[in-house]
């Protein structure tokens, strides 16, 4: 975690570790595999809420913690950094992670809110944004990808896998651009 974002993000990451430790009696290790435990925690937490839904305040707090953890897992695996705009320090749902090239930008707290709710959540931007010039290629990838059930789609594990596929495609696009128009594919 970089020194600039650590005072803001760090306490939320520790909160996520504490939530999962208390609920599942295990330690999160910042690996991609640990996201399965975070997803289990999210599903269990959702089902425990009244009517199978979380109250808005609980969702906001849990999403900030799980999203901060998710962002750190992504940064550890792919490089990148938190982008927290001045004035957004107390609005974790607006915090963004920008992964190193091939660049993708996303709001991990929004993705965690969707994982906790099992659906899109108003007020949370769950888009994963590529560089503008590569958006069409990624849209084609989405359209040709095998179908994914809703539970997997909204899970952090599912989002992590989608991000990995997007990054692979973006890396191939960058490789082809660097090779030039006359290079064999």
mmCIF file of the C-alpha atoms, coordinates in Angstrom:
data_MODEL
# 
_entry.id   MODEL 
# 
loop_
_atom_site.group_PDB 
_atom_site.id 
_atom_site.type_symbol 
_atom_site.label_atom_id 
_atom_site.label_alt_id 
_atom_site.label_comp_id 
_atom_site.label_asym_id 
_atom_site.label_entity_id 
_atom_site.label_seq_id 
_atom_site.pdbx_PDB_ins_code 
_atom_site.Cartn_x 
_atom_site.Cartn_y 
_atom_site.Cartn_z 
_atom_site.occupancy 
_atom_site.B_iso_or_equiv 
_atom_site.pdbx_formal_charge 
_atom_site.auth_seq_id 
_atom_site.auth_comp_id 
_atom_site.auth_asym_id 
_atom_site.auth_atom_id 
_atom_site.pdbx_PDB_model_num 
ATOM 1   C CA . UNK A 1 1   ? 0.000   0.000   0.000   1.00 0.00 ? 1   UNK A CA 1 
ATOM 2   C CA . UNK A 1 2   ? 1.453   3.375   -0.891  1.00 0.00 ? 2   UNK A CA 1 
ATOM 3   C CA . UNK A 1 3   ? 2.149   5.914   1.851   1.00 0.00 ? 3   UNK A CA 1 
ATOM 4   C CA . UNK A 1 4   ? -0.445  8.374   0.515   1.00 0.00 ? 4   UNK A CA 1 
ATOM 5   C CA . UNK A 1 5   ? -3.407  5.974   0.539   1.00 0.00 ? 5   UNK A CA 1 
ATOM 6   C CA . UNK A 1 6   ? -2.405  3.807   3.525   1.00 0.00 ? 6   UNK A CA 1 
ATOM 7   C CA . UNK A 1 7   ? -3.936  6.046   6.248   1.00 0.00 ? 7   UNK A CA 1 
ATOM 8   C CA . UNK A 1 8   ? -7.285  5.978   4.421   1.00 0.00 ? 8   UNK A CA 1 
ATOM 9   C CA . UNK A 1 9   ? -7.373  2.461   2.967   1.00 0.00 ? 9   UNK A CA 1 
ATOM 10  C CA . UNK A 1 10  ? -5.411  0.566   5.643   1.00 0.00 ? 10  UNK A CA 1 
ATOM 11  C CA . UNK A 1 11  ? -8.047  0.700   8.408   1.00 0.00 ? 11  UNK A CA 1 
ATOM 12  C CA . UNK A 1 12  ? -10.691 -0.622  6.006   1.00 0.00 ? 12  UNK A CA 1 
ATOM 13  C CA . UNK A 1 13  ? -8.422  -3.496  4.919   1.00 0.00 ? 13  UNK A CA 1 
ATOM 14  C CA . UNK A 1 14  ? -7.873  -4.387  8.571   1.00 0.00 ? 14  UNK A CA 1 
ATOM 15  C CA . UNK A 1 15  ? -11.631 -4.207  9.176   1.00 0.00 ? 15  UNK A CA 1 
ATOM 16  C CA . UNK A 1 16  ? -12.210 -6.687  6.320   1.00 0.00 ? 16  UNK A CA 1 
ATOM 17  C CA . UNK A 1 17  ? -9.625  -9.027  7.815   1.00 0.00 ? 17  UNK A CA 1 
ATOM 18  C CA . UNK A 1 18  ? -11.366 -8.731  11.189  1.00 0.00 ? 18  UNK A CA 1 
ATOM 19  C CA . UNK A 1 19  ? -14.847 -9.370  9.742   1.00 0.00 ? 19  UNK A CA 1 
ATOM 20  C CA . UNK A 1 20  ? -13.695 -12.539 7.990   1.00 0.00 ? 20  UNK A CA 1 
ATOM 21  C CA . UNK A 1 21  ? -11.585 -13.678 10.959  1.00 0.00 ? 21  UNK A CA 1 
ATOM 22  C CA . UNK A 1 22  ? -14.564 -13.408 13.333  1.00 0.00 ? 22  UNK A CA 1 
ATOM 23  C CA . UNK A 1 23  ? -17.071 -14.955 10.925  1.00 0.00 ? 23  UNK A CA 1 
ATOM 24  C CA . UNK A 1 24  ? -14.963 -17.742 9.411   1.00 0.00 ? 24  UNK A CA 1 
ATOM 25  C CA . UNK A 1 25  ? -12.060 -18.213 11.844  1.00 0.00 ? 25  UNK A CA 1 
ATOM 26  C CA . UNK A 1 26  ? -9.401  -17.712 9.181   1.00 0.00 ? 26  UNK A CA 1 
ATOM 27  C CA . UNK A 1 27  ? -6.892  -15.102 8.131   1.00 0.00 ? 27  UNK A CA 1 
ATOM 28  C CA . UNK A 1 28  ? -7.006  -13.375 4.765   1.00 0.00 ? 28  UNK A CA 1 
ATOM 29  C CA . UNK A 1 29  ? -3.599  -13.491 3.074   1.00 0.00 ? 29  UNK A CA 1 
ATOM 30  C CA . UNK A 1 30  ? -4.052  -10.913 0.259   1.00 0.00 ? 30  UNK A CA 1 
ATOM 31  C CA . UNK A 1 31  ? -4.098  -13.634 -2.408  1.00 0.00 ? 31  UNK A CA 1 
ATOM 32  C CA . UNK A 1 32  ? -6.576  -13.920 -5.249  1.00 0.00 ? 32  UNK A CA 1 
ATOM 33  C CA . UNK A 1 33  ? -7.635  -17.242 -3.730  1.00 0.00 ? 33  UNK A CA 1 
ATOM 34  C CA . UNK A 1 34  ? -8.634  -15.492 -0.498  1.00 0.00 ? 34  UNK A CA 1 
ATOM 35  C CA . UNK A 1 35  ? -11.398 -13.701 -2.416  1.00 0.00 ? 35  UNK A CA 1 
ATOM 36  C CA . UNK A 1 36  ? -13.438 -16.931 -2.223  1.00 0.00 ? 36  UNK A CA 1 
ATOM 37  C CA . UNK A 1 37  ? -13.569 -16.452 1.559   1.00 0.00 ? 37  UNK A CA 1 
ATOM 38  C CA . UNK A 1 38  ? -14.520 -12.807 1.137   1.00 0.00 ? 38  UNK A CA 1 
ATOM 39  C CA . UNK A 1 39  ? -17.308 -13.868 -1.248  1.00 0.00 ? 39  UNK A CA 1 
ATOM 40  C CA . UNK A 1 40  ? -18.527 -16.448 1.274   1.00 0.00 ? 40  UNK A CA 1 
ATOM 41  C CA . UNK A 1 41  ? -18.562 -13.753 3.942   1.00 0.00 ? 41  UNK A CA 1 
ATOM 42  C CA . UNK A 1 42  ? -20.487 -11.406 1.599   1.00 0.00 ? 42  UNK A CA 1 
ATOM 43  C CA . UNK A 1 43  ? -23.141 -14.048 0.815   1.00 0.00 ? 43  UNK A CA 1 
ATOM 44  C CA . UNK A 1 44  ? -23.505 -14.998 4.468   1.00 0.00 ? 44  UNK A CA 1 
ATOM 45  C CA . UNK A 1 45  ? -23.769 -11.358 5.525   1.00 0.00 ? 45  UNK A CA 1 
ATOM 46  C CA . UNK A 1 46  ? -26.396 -10.641 2.846   1.00 0.00 ? 46  UNK A CA 1 
ATOM 47  C CA . UNK A 1 47  ? -28.525 -13.621 3.878   1.00 0.00 ? 47  UNK A CA 1 
ATOM 48  C CA . UNK A 1 48  ? -28.355 -12.542 7.540   1.00 0.00 ? 48  UNK A CA 1 
ATOM 49  C CA . UNK A 1 49  ? -29.872 -9.146  6.731   1.00 0.00 ? 49  UNK A CA 1 
ATOM 50  C CA . UNK A 1 50  ? -33.619 -8.522  7.068   1.00 0.00 ? 50  UNK A CA 1 
ATOM 51  C CA . UNK A 1 51  ? -35.329 -10.052 4.043   1.00 0.00 ? 51  UNK A CA 1 
ATOM 52  C CA . UNK A 1 52  ? -31.957 -11.200 2.690   1.00 0.00 ? 52  UNK A CA 1 
ATOM 53  C CA . UNK A 1 53  ? -30.801 -7.599  2.152   1.00 0.00 ? 53  UNK A CA 1 
ATOM 54  C CA . UNK A 1 54  ? -28.409 -5.400  4.066   1.00 0.00 ? 54  UNK A CA 1 
ATOM 55  C CA . UNK A 1 55  ? -29.401 -2.102  5.605   1.00 0.00 ? 55  UNK A CA 1 
ATOM 56  C CA . UNK A 1 56  ? -27.815 0.860   3.789   1.00 0.00 ? 56  UNK A CA 1 
ATOM 57  C CA . UNK A 1 57  ? -25.422 1.757   6.635   1.00 0.00 ? 57  UNK A CA 1 
ATOM 58  C CA . UNK A 1 58  ? -24.254 -1.833  7.037   1.00 0.00 ? 58  UNK A CA 1 
ATOM 59  C CA . UNK A 1 59  ? -23.794 -2.157  3.267   1.00 0.00 ? 59  UNK A CA 1 
ATOM 60  C CA . UNK A 1 60  ? -21.758 1.066   3.094   1.00 0.00 ? 60  UNK A CA 1 
ATOM 61  C CA . UNK A 1 61  ? -19.432 0.048   5.934   1.00 0.00 ? 61  UNK A CA 1 
ATOM 62  C CA . UNK A 1 62  ? -18.980 -3.572  4.841   1.00 0.00 ? 62  UNK A CA 1 
ATOM 63  C CA . UNK A 1 63  ? -18.497 -2.542  1.199   1.00 0.00 ? 63  UNK A CA 1 
ATOM 64  C CA . UNK A 1 64  ? -15.776 -0.066  2.178   1.00 0.00 ? 64  UNK A CA 1 
ATOM 65  C CA . UNK A 1 65  ? -13.919 -2.773  4.106   1.00 0.00 ? 65  UNK A CA 1 
ATOM 66  C CA . UNK A 1 66  ? -14.290 -5.590  1.568   1.00 0.00 ? 66  UNK A CA 1 
ATOM 67  C CA . UNK A 1 67  ? -13.664 -3.231  -1.350  1.00 0.00 ? 67  UNK A CA 1 
ATOM 68  C CA . UNK A 1 68  ? -10.479 -1.889  0.224   1.00 0.00 ? 68  UNK A CA 1 
ATOM 69  C CA . UNK A 1 69  ? -9.276  -5.468  0.651   1.00 0.00 ? 69  UNK A CA 1 
ATOM 70  C CA . UNK A 1 70  ? -10.249 -6.289  -2.955  1.00 0.00 ? 70  UNK A CA 1 
ATOM 71  C CA . UNK A 1 71  ? -8.392  -3.219  -4.222  1.00 0.00 ? 71  UNK A CA 1 
ATOM 72  C CA . UNK A 1 72  ? -5.271  -4.230  -2.345  1.00 0.00 ? 72  UNK A CA 1 
ATOM 73  C CA . UNK A 1 73  ? -5.450  -7.783  -3.747  1.00 0.00 ? 73  UNK A CA 1 
ATOM 74  C CA . UNK A 1 74  ? -5.695  -6.335  -7.266  1.00 0.00 ? 74  UNK A CA 1 
ATOM 75  C CA . UNK A 1 75  ? -2.795  -3.922  -6.730  1.00 0.00 ? 75  UNK A CA 1 
ATOM 76  C CA . UNK A 1 76  ? -0.629  -6.680  -5.217  1.00 0.00 ? 76  UNK A CA 1 
ATOM 77  C CA . UNK A 1 77  ? -1.305  -8.974  -8.182  1.00 0.00 ? 77  UNK A CA 1 
ATOM 78  C CA . UNK A 1 78  ? -1.208  -6.464  -11.041 1.00 0.00 ? 78  UNK A CA 1 
ATOM 79  C CA . UNK A 1 79  ? 0.438   -3.276  -9.820  1.00 0.00 ? 79  UNK A CA 1 
ATOM 80  C CA . UNK A 1 80  ? -1.296  0.046   -9.733  1.00 0.00 ? 80  UNK A CA 1 
ATOM 81  C CA . UNK A 1 81  ? -2.470  2.495   -7.106  1.00 0.00 ? 81  UNK A CA 1 
ATOM 82  C CA . UNK A 1 82  ? -5.432  3.994   -5.357  1.00 0.00 ? 82  UNK A CA 1 
ATOM 83  C CA . UNK A 1 83  ? -6.667  7.258   -6.813  1.00 0.00 ? 83  UNK A CA 1 
ATOM 84  C CA . UNK A 1 84  ? -8.464  9.243   -4.122  1.00 0.00 ? 84  UNK A CA 1 
ATOM 85  C CA . UNK A 1 85  ? -9.414  12.731  -5.218  1.00 0.00 ? 85  UNK A CA 1 
ATOM 86  C CA . UNK A 1 86  ? -9.174  15.629  -2.763  1.00 0.00 ? 86  UNK A CA 1 
ATOM 87  C CA . UNK A 1 87  ? -12.526 15.915  -1.034  1.00 0.00 ? 87  UNK A CA 1 
ATOM 88  C CA . UNK A 1 88  ? -13.322 12.207  -1.472  1.00 0.00 ? 88  UNK A CA 1 
ATOM 89  C CA . UNK A 1 89  ? -11.408 11.037  1.592   1.00 0.00 ? 89  UNK A CA 1 
ATOM 90  C CA . UNK A 1 90  ? -14.647 10.343  3.492   1.00 0.00 ? 90  UNK A CA 1 
ATOM 91  C CA . UNK A 1 91  ? -16.444 8.817   0.483   1.00 0.00 ? 91  UNK A CA 1 
ATOM 92  C CA . UNK A 1 92  ? -14.842 5.385   -0.040  1.00 0.00 ? 92  UNK A CA 1 
ATOM 93  C CA . UNK A 1 93  ? -17.412 4.497   -2.708  1.00 0.00 ? 93  UNK A CA 1 
ATOM 94  C CA . UNK A 1 94  ? -15.681 7.102   -4.919  1.00 0.00 ? 94  UNK A CA 1 
ATOM 95  C CA . UNK A 1 95  ? -12.159 5.750   -4.404  1.00 0.00 ? 95  UNK A CA 1 
ATOM 96  C CA . UNK A 1 96  ? -10.714 4.291   -7.577  1.00 0.00 ? 96  UNK A CA 1 
ATOM 97  C CA . UNK A 1 97  ? -7.933  1.838   -8.328  1.00 0.00 ? 97  UNK A CA 1 
ATOM 98  C CA . UNK A 1 98  ? -5.956  2.244   -11.527 1.00 0.00 ? 98  UNK A CA 1 
ATOM 99  C CA . UNK A 1 99  ? -4.093  -0.911  -12.431 1.00 0.00 ? 99  UNK A CA 1 
ATOM 100 C CA . UNK A 1 100 ? -0.741  -0.606  -14.170 1.00 0.00 ? 100 UNK A CA 1 
ATOM 101 C CA . UNK A 1 101 ? -0.547  -1.122  -17.917 1.00 0.00 ? 101 UNK A CA 1 
ATOM 102 C CA . UNK A 1 102 ? -2.499  -2.534  -19.435 1.00 0.00 ? 102 UNK A CA 1 
ATOM 103 C CA . UNK A 1 103 ? -4.561  0.054   -17.616 1.00 0.00 ? 103 UNK A CA 1 
ATOM 104 C CA . UNK A 1 104 ? -7.975  -0.592  -16.119 1.00 0.00 ? 104 UNK A CA 1 
ATOM 105 C CA . UNK A 1 105 ? -9.767  1.718   -13.726 1.00 0.00 ? 105 UNK A CA 1 
ATOM 106 C CA . UNK A 1 106 ? -12.394 0.547   -11.266 1.00 0.00 ? 106 UNK A CA 1 
ATOM 107 C CA . UNK A 1 107 ? -14.104 1.355   -7.981  1.00 0.00 ? 107 UNK A CA 1 
ATOM 108 C CA . UNK A 1 108 ? -13.402 -1.677  -5.739  1.00 0.00 ? 108 UNK A CA 1 
ATOM 109 C CA . UNK A 1 109 ? -15.785 -0.496  -3.036  1.00 0.00 ? 109 UNK A CA 1 
ATOM 110 C CA . UNK A 1 110 ? -18.605 -0.394  -5.605  1.00 0.00 ? 110 UNK A CA 1 
ATOM 111 C CA . UNK A 1 111 ? -17.755 -3.922  -6.728  1.00 0.00 ? 111 UNK A CA 1 
ATOM 112 C CA . UNK A 1 112 ? -17.824 -5.063  -3.094  1.00 0.00 ? 112 UNK A CA 1 
ATOM 113 C CA . UNK A 1 113 ? -21.204 -3.376  -2.580  1.00 0.00 ? 113 UNK A CA 1 
ATOM 114 C CA . UNK A 1 114 ? -22.559 -5.376  -5.521  1.00 0.00 ? 114 UNK A CA 1 
ATOM 115 C CA . UNK A 1 115 ? -21.046 -8.573  -4.088  1.00 0.00 ? 115 UNK A CA 1 
ATOM 116 C CA . UNK A 1 116 ? -22.700 -7.867  -0.740  1.00 0.00 ? 116 UNK A CA 1 
ATOM 117 C CA . UNK A 1 117 ? -26.062 -7.075  -2.358  1.00 0.00 ? 117 UNK A CA 1 
ATOM 118 C CA . UNK A 1 118 ? -25.881 -9.766  -5.047  1.00 0.00 ? 118 UNK A CA 1 
ATOM 119 C CA . UNK A 1 119 ? -26.972 -7.147  -7.573  1.00 0.00 ? 119 UNK A CA 1 
ATOM 120 C CA . UNK A 1 120 ? -26.238 -3.633  -8.798  1.00 0.00 ? 120 UNK A CA 1 
ATOM 121 C CA . UNK A 1 121 ? -26.477 -1.022  -6.068  1.00 0.00 ? 121 UNK A CA 1 
ATOM 122 C CA . UNK A 1 122 ? -27.724 2.496   -6.849  1.00 0.00 ? 122 UNK A CA 1 
ATOM 123 C CA . UNK A 1 123 ? -25.068 5.109   -6.160  1.00 0.00 ? 123 UNK A CA 1 
ATOM 124 C CA . UNK A 1 124 ? -22.152 2.708   -6.733  1.00 0.00 ? 124 UNK A CA 1 
ATOM 125 C CA . UNK A 1 125 ? -20.258 2.735   -10.041 1.00 0.00 ? 125 UNK A CA 1 
ATOM 126 C CA . UNK A 1 126 ? -19.370 -0.918  -10.703 1.00 0.00 ? 126 UNK A CA 1 
ATOM 127 C CA . UNK A 1 127 ? -17.936 -0.399  -14.201 1.00 0.00 ? 127 UNK A CA 1 
ATOM 128 C CA . UNK A 1 128 ? -14.461 -1.610  -15.038 1.00 0.00 ? 128 UNK A CA 1 
ATOM 129 C CA . UNK A 1 129 ? -13.093 0.972   -17.459 1.00 0.00 ? 129 UNK A CA 1 
ATOM 130 C CA . UNK A 1 130 ? -10.384 0.328   -20.056 1.00 0.00 ? 130 UNK A CA 1 
ATOM 131 C CA . UNK A 1 131 ? -8.586  3.003   -22.043 1.00 0.00 ? 131 UNK A CA 1 
ATOM 132 C CA . UNK A 1 132 ? -11.119 4.532   -24.431 1.00 0.00 ? 132 UNK A CA 1 
ATOM 133 C CA . UNK A 1 133 ? -9.378  3.227   -27.571 1.00 0.00 ? 133 UNK A CA 1 
ATOM 134 C CA . UNK A 1 134 ? -9.730  -0.369  -26.297 1.00 0.00 ? 134 UNK A CA 1 
ATOM 135 C CA . UNK A 1 135 ? -13.344 -0.261  -25.123 1.00 0.00 ? 135 UNK A CA 1 
ATOM 136 C CA . UNK A 1 136 ? -14.750 -1.862  -28.309 1.00 0.00 ? 136 UNK A CA 1 
ATOM 137 C CA . UNK A 1 137 ? -12.390 -4.839  -28.075 1.00 0.00 ? 137 UNK A CA 1 
ATOM 138 C CA . UNK A 1 138 ? -13.378 -5.412  -24.456 1.00 0.00 ? 138 UNK A CA 1 
ATOM 139 C CA . UNK A 1 139 ? -17.057 -5.132  -25.331 1.00 0.00 ? 139 UNK A CA 1 
ATOM 140 C CA . UNK A 1 140 ? -16.523 -7.871  -27.929 1.00 0.00 ? 140 UNK A CA 1 
ATOM 141 C CA . UNK A 1 141 ? -14.828 -10.010 -25.249 1.00 0.00 ? 141 UNK A CA 1 
ATOM 142 C CA . UNK A 1 142 ? -17.861 -9.549  -22.980 1.00 0.00 ? 142 UNK A CA 1 
ATOM 143 C CA . UNK A 1 143 ? -20.250 -10.508 -25.766 1.00 0.00 ? 143 UNK A CA 1 
ATOM 144 C CA . UNK A 1 144 ? -18.354 -13.690 -26.661 1.00 0.00 ? 144 UNK A CA 1 
ATOM 145 C CA . UNK A 1 145 ? -17.590 -14.804 -23.100 1.00 0.00 ? 145 UNK A CA 1 
ATOM 146 C CA . UNK A 1 146 ? -19.502 -17.812 -21.791 1.00 0.00 ? 146 UNK A CA 1 
ATOM 147 C CA . UNK A 1 147 ? -22.518 -16.881 -19.702 1.00 0.00 ? 147 UNK A CA 1 
ATOM 148 C CA . UNK A 1 148 ? -21.967 -16.398 -15.990 1.00 0.00 ? 148 UNK A CA 1 
ATOM 149 C CA . UNK A 1 149 ? -24.666 -16.788 -13.376 1.00 0.00 ? 149 UNK A CA 1 
ATOM 150 C CA . UNK A 1 150 ? -25.576 -13.722 -11.324 1.00 0.00 ? 150 UNK A CA 1 
ATOM 151 C CA . UNK A 1 151 ? -23.932 -14.964 -8.118  1.00 0.00 ? 151 UNK A CA 1 
ATOM 152 C CA . UNK A 1 152 ? -20.596 -15.473 -9.902  1.00 0.00 ? 152 UNK A CA 1 
ATOM 153 C CA . UNK A 1 153 ? -20.908 -12.231 -11.881 1.00 0.00 ? 153 UNK A CA 1 
ATOM 154 C CA . UNK A 1 154 ? -21.338 -10.089 -8.774  1.00 0.00 ? 154 UNK A CA 1 
ATOM 155 C CA . UNK A 1 155 ? -18.778 -11.998 -6.690  1.00 0.00 ? 155 UNK A CA 1 
ATOM 156 C CA . UNK A 1 156 ? -15.343 -10.512 -6.179  1.00 0.00 ? 156 UNK A CA 1 
ATOM 157 C CA . UNK A 1 157 ? -13.836 -13.762 -7.467  1.00 0.00 ? 157 UNK A CA 1 
ATOM 158 C CA . UNK A 1 158 ? -15.868 -13.402 -10.673 1.00 0.00 ? 158 UNK A CA 1 
ATOM 159 C CA . UNK A 1 159 ? -14.835 -9.771  -11.035 1.00 0.00 ? 159 UNK A CA 1 
ATOM 160 C CA . UNK A 1 160 ? -11.187 -10.669 -10.422 1.00 0.00 ? 160 UNK A CA 1 
ATOM 161 C CA . UNK A 1 161 ? -11.335 -13.314 -13.174 1.00 0.00 ? 161 UNK A CA 1 
ATOM 162 C CA . UNK A 1 162 ? -12.999 -10.842 -15.548 1.00 0.00 ? 162 UNK A CA 1 
ATOM 163 C CA . UNK A 1 163 ? -10.293 -8.260  -14.817 1.00 0.00 ? 163 UNK A CA 1 
ATOM 164 C CA . UNK A 1 164 ? -7.592  -10.846 -15.560 1.00 0.00 ? 164 UNK A CA 1 
ATOM 165 C CA . UNK A 1 165 ? -9.212  -11.677 -18.920 1.00 0.00 ? 165 UNK A CA 1 
ATOM 166 C CA . UNK A 1 166 ? -9.534  -7.988  -19.761 1.00 0.00 ? 166 UNK A CA 1 
ATOM 167 C CA . UNK A 1 167 ? -5.884  -7.388  -18.903 1.00 0.00 ? 167 UNK A CA 1 
ATOM 168 C CA . UNK A 1 168 ? -4.796  -10.313 -21.076 1.00 0.00 ? 168 UNK A CA 1 
ATOM 169 C CA . UNK A 1 169 ? -6.734  -8.898  -24.026 1.00 0.00 ? 169 UNK A CA 1 
ATOM 170 C CA . UNK A 1 170 ? -5.389  -5.387  -23.417 1.00 0.00 ? 170 UNK A CA 1 
ATOM 171 C CA . UNK A 1 171 ? -1.824  -6.749  -23.264 1.00 0.00 ? 171 UNK A CA 1 
ATOM 172 C CA . UNK A 1 172 ? -2.353  -8.515  -26.604 1.00 0.00 ? 172 UNK A CA 1 
ATOM 173 C CA . UNK A 1 173 ? -3.757  -5.334  -28.146 1.00 0.00 ? 173 UNK A CA 1 
ATOM 174 C CA . UNK A 1 174 ? -0.729  -3.373  -26.883 1.00 0.00 ? 174 UNK A CA 1 
ATOM 175 C CA . UNK A 1 175 ? 1.634   -6.039  -28.239 1.00 0.00 ? 175 UNK A CA 1 
ATOM 176 C CA . UNK A 1 176 ? 0.031   -5.839  -31.671 1.00 0.00 ? 176 UNK A CA 1 
ATOM 177 C CA . UNK A 1 177 ? 0.145   -2.034  -31.677 1.00 0.00 ? 177 UNK A CA 1 
ATOM 178 C CA . UNK A 1 178 ? 3.835   -2.093  -30.766 1.00 0.00 ? 178 UNK A CA 1 
ATOM 179 C CA . UNK A 1 179 ? 4.578   -4.632  -33.507 1.00 0.00 ? 179 UNK A CA 1 
ATOM 180 C CA . UNK A 1 180 ? 2.996   -2.371  -36.141 1.00 0.00 ? 180 UNK A CA 1 
ATOM 181 C CA . UNK A 1 181 ? 0.346   -2.914  -38.782 1.00 0.00 ? 181 UNK A CA 1 
ATOM 182 C CA . UNK A 1 182 ? 2.440   -5.218  -40.987 1.00 0.00 ? 182 UNK A CA 1 
ATOM 183 C CA . UNK A 1 183 ? 3.461   -7.660  -38.253 1.00 0.00 ? 183 UNK A CA 1 
ATOM 184 C CA . UNK A 1 184 ? 1.945   -11.133 -38.293 1.00 0.00 ? 184 UNK A CA 1 
ATOM 185 C CA . UNK A 1 185 ? -0.690  -11.779 -35.588 1.00 0.00 ? 185 UNK A CA 1 
# 
